[in-house]
Amino acid sequence: MELSPVVTKEEWLAARKELLEQEKELTRLRDAVSASRRALPRVRIEKEYVFEAPGASVTLLDLFQGRRQLIVRHFMFDPAWEEGCPGCSMQADSVGHLAHMHNRDTSFVMVARAPIAKIEAFRARMGWDLPFVSSHGTDFNSDFHVTTEKGELPGVSSFLREGDAVYHTNSVYDRGSEVTLNTYNYLEMTLLGRQEEGLERPWDWWRHHDRYDDANAKGPGENWWNGQDKFSS
């Protein structure tokens, strides 16, 4: 890609102020869309869904863990696969500590269609603390349009609880859930951006975090800064 021109600090500041106005407009639009999302009507869940958790069977109501809201990440993991989707795995890497959601009376869970034994093996390999359950053998994935004739699809669904009544409030699919991919959010702040120009498909570069060939892409390890002794007193 062609790089941006080199300018003086004053010229850069003027251009940055112009961009700031666009960013403010985008923020206002995002706030308006979020308000419209909250105004969506809700649908009561009448069907009883039973999921497999490690060592237990749990219902959709159980997944709230007593909180008022529940966010479900529809994680692409077909029962015939030996590992989960790399893109969904990148989003799992982005979730962060759940204490922040819990403080807002909201639970979070990954739901995949693979059997729980496969999910747990993959979760251990990835080093995730995130809660996962299996929807294997249920209609949950098809009812929420993430398992179709075309195969597995990504998505995020939100639910609200009032007593024992559960309501579906929102679902987003494909690029709609891209906002949860923090790798993209950070890359979008850089000059080079996502660096997907020339790829047949944007996701062709995605890998599980333990599958990148480039040594520079590996995790930092315990002593991540080789020159850290320079900063010691």
C-alpha positions in Angstrom: 0.0 0.0 0.0 1.1 3.6 -0.6 2.1 5.3 2.6 0.8 8.6 3.7 3.0 11.7 3.1 5.5 13.0 5.6 4.5 16.5 6.9 5.4 18.9 9.7 4.0 18.5 13.2 1.8 21.6 12.6 0.4 20.1 9.3 -0.2 16.8 11.0 -2.1 18.5 13.9 -4.4 20.3 11.4 -5.2 17.1 9.6 -5.7 15.3 12.9 -8.3 17.9 13.9 -10.2 17.4 10.7 -10.2 13.6 11.3 -11.5 14.3 14.9 -14.7 15.8 13.5 -15.3 12.6 11.5 -14.6 10.5 14.6 -17.1 12.6 16.6 -19.7 12.1 13.9 -19.1 8.4 14.0 -19.5 8.3 17.8 -22.8 10.1 17.6 -24.0 7.7 14.9 -22.9 4.7 17.0 -24.7 6.1 20.0 -27.9 6.5 17.9 -27.6 2.9 16.6 -27.0 1.6 20.1 -30.2 3.4 21.3 -32.1 1.9 18.4 -30.8 -1.5 19.4 -31.9 -1.1 23.0 -35.4 -0.1 21.6 -35.8 -3.4 19.7 -38.8 -5.5 20.8 -38.0 -8.7 22.6 -39.3 -12.3 22.2 -40.0 -14.6 25.1 -38.1 -17.9 24.8 -40.7 -20.7 25.2 -38.4 -23.6 24.2 -36.4 -25.4 26.8 -32.7 -25.6 25.7 -30.4 -27.9 27.6 -26.6 -27.5 27.2 -23.7 -29.6 28.2 -21.2 -28.0 30.6 -18.2 -29.7 32.1 -19.8 -32.4 34.3 -23.3 -31.0 34.2 -26.4 -30.3 32.0 -27.6 -26.7 32.2 -30.5 -24.7 30.8 -30.5 -21.3 29.1 -31.8 -19.9 32.4 -28.9 -21.5 34.3 -26.4 -19.7 32.0 -27.5 -16.3 33.5 -26.0 -17.4 36.8 -28.6 -15.2 38.6 -27.7 -12.1 36.6 -30.2 -10.1 34.6 -28.6 -10.2 31.2 -26.8 -12.9 29.2 -24.5 -12.5 26.2 -24.0 -15.6 24.1 -21.1 -15.8 21.6 -22.0 -18.3 18.9 -18.7 -20.0 18.5 -18.2 -21.9 15.2 -17.1 -25.4 16.1 -18.8 -28.1 14.0 -19.0 -31.5 15.8 -16.9 -33.0 12.9 -14.1 -30.5 13.4 -11.0 -31.1 15.6 -10.6 -27.4 16.6 -12.7 -24.3 16.7 -12.9 -21.5 14.1 -9.7 -19.3 14.0 -11.9 -16.1 13.7 -14.1 -17.0 16.7 -10.9 -17.9 18.5 -9.5 -14.4 17.8 -12.7 -13.0 19.3 -12.4 -15.3 22.3 -8.8 -13.9 22.8 -10.4 -10.4 22.8 -13.0 -10.9 25.5 -10.9 -9.9 28.5 -11.8 -10.3 32.2 -15.5 -11.1 32.8 -15.6 -9.2 36.1 -16.4 -6.0 34.1 -19.5 -7.5 32.5 -20.5 -9.2 35.8 -20.5 -5.8 37.5 -23.1 -4.7 35.0 -25.3 -7.6 35.9 -24.4 -9.4 32.7 -23.1 -13.0 32.2 -21.2 -14.2 29.2 -20.8 -17.6 27.7 -19.4 -19.2 24.5 -21.8 -21.8 22.9 -20.5 -24.2 20.3 -22.1 -27.2 18.6 -19.1 -29.6 19.2 -19.4 -32.1 22.0 -18.2 -30.7 25.4 -15.2 -33.1 25.5 -13.8 -31.5 22.2 -14.6 -28.0 23.4 -12.8 -28.6 26.7 -9.7 -30.0 25.0 -9.6 -27.0 22.7 -10.2 -24.5 25.5 -7.3 -26.0 27.4 -5.1 -25.8 24.4 -6.0 -22.1 23.9 -5.5 -21.3 27.6 -9.0 -19.7 28.0 -10.8 -19.2 31.2 -14.0 -18.3 29.4 -17.1 -20.4 30.1 -18.1 -22.7 27.3 -21.1 -25.0 26.8 -22.1 -27.4 24.1 -25.4 -27.1 22.2 -24.7 -30.5 20.5 -28.0 -32.3 19.9 -30.2 -29.2 20.4 -32.0 -26.8 18.1 -30.3 -23.8 19.6 -27.8 -23.1 16.8 -30.4 -23.5 14.0 -33.0 -21.5 16.0 -30.6 -18.6 16.2 -29.5 -18.9 12.6 -25.8 -19.8 13.3 -26.0 -23.3 11.9 -27.6 -23.4 8.4 -27.4 -25.4 5.3 -24.3 -23.5 4.5 -22.6 -24.6 7.7 -21.5 -22.8 10.8 -21.8 -19.0 11.1 -20.6 -16.5 13.7 -22.8 -14.3 15.8 -23.6 -12.8 19.2 -27.0 -13.0 20.9 -28.3 -11.1 23.9 -30.9 -12.2 26.4 -32.8 -10.6 29.3 -34.2 -12.4 32.4 -37.2 -11.4 34.4 -37.6 -13.9 37.2 -37.6 -17.3 35.4 -38.8 -15.8 32.1 -36.1 -15.4 29.4 -36.3 -13.0 26.5 -34.2 -12.8 23.3 -33.4 -9.1 22.8 -30.8 -8.9 20.0 -28.5 -10.8 17.6 -25.7 -9.7 15.4 -24.0 -11.7 12.7 -20.9 -11.6 10.5 -19.4 -8.1 10.3 -22.0 -6.9 12.8 -20.0 -8.7 15.6 -16.6 -7.5 14.2 -16.6 -4.8 16.9 -15.8 -7.5 19.4 -12.5 -8.3 17.6 -10.1 -6.0 19.5 -7.2 -7.0 17.2 -9.0 -5.2 14.4 -9.9 -2.2 16.7 -6.3 -1.7 17.5 -5.0 -2.2 14.0 -7.5 0.3 12.7 -5.7 3.0 14.7 -2.4 2.4 12.8 -1.1 3.6 9.5 -1.0 0.2 7.9 -4.5 -0.8 9.2 -5.6 -4.4 8.8 -3.1 -5.1 6.0 -5.6 -7.3 4.1 -5.1 -5.7 0.7 -4.5 -8.4 -2.0 -6.0 -11.2 0.1 -8.7 -13.2 -1.7 -10.7 -13.2 1.6 -10.1 -10.9 4.6 -9.8 -13.8 7.0 -7.1 -15.7 5.0 -4.5 -14.4 7.4 -6.3 -15.5 10.6 -4.7 -18.3 12.6 -5.1 -19.7 16.1 -2.7 -17.8 18.3 -0.5 -20.9 18.6 -0.4 -21.5 14.8 1.4 -18.4 13.4 4.6 -19.4 11.5 6.2 -16.0 12.0 8.3 -16.1 15.2 7.5 -12.4 15.6 3.8 -13.3 16.0 4.4 -15.6 18.9 3.5 -14.6 22.5 6.0 -12.4 24.3 6.9 -15.0 26.9 8.0 -14.4 30.5 11.0 -12.1 29.7 9.3 -10.2 26.9 11.7 -7.3 26.9 15.3 -8.5 26.2 16.6 -5.1 27.2 14.7 -4.7 30.4 17.9 -4.7 32.4 18.7 -1.3 31.0 15.8 0.1 33.0 16.8 -1.4 36.3 18.4 0.8 38.9 
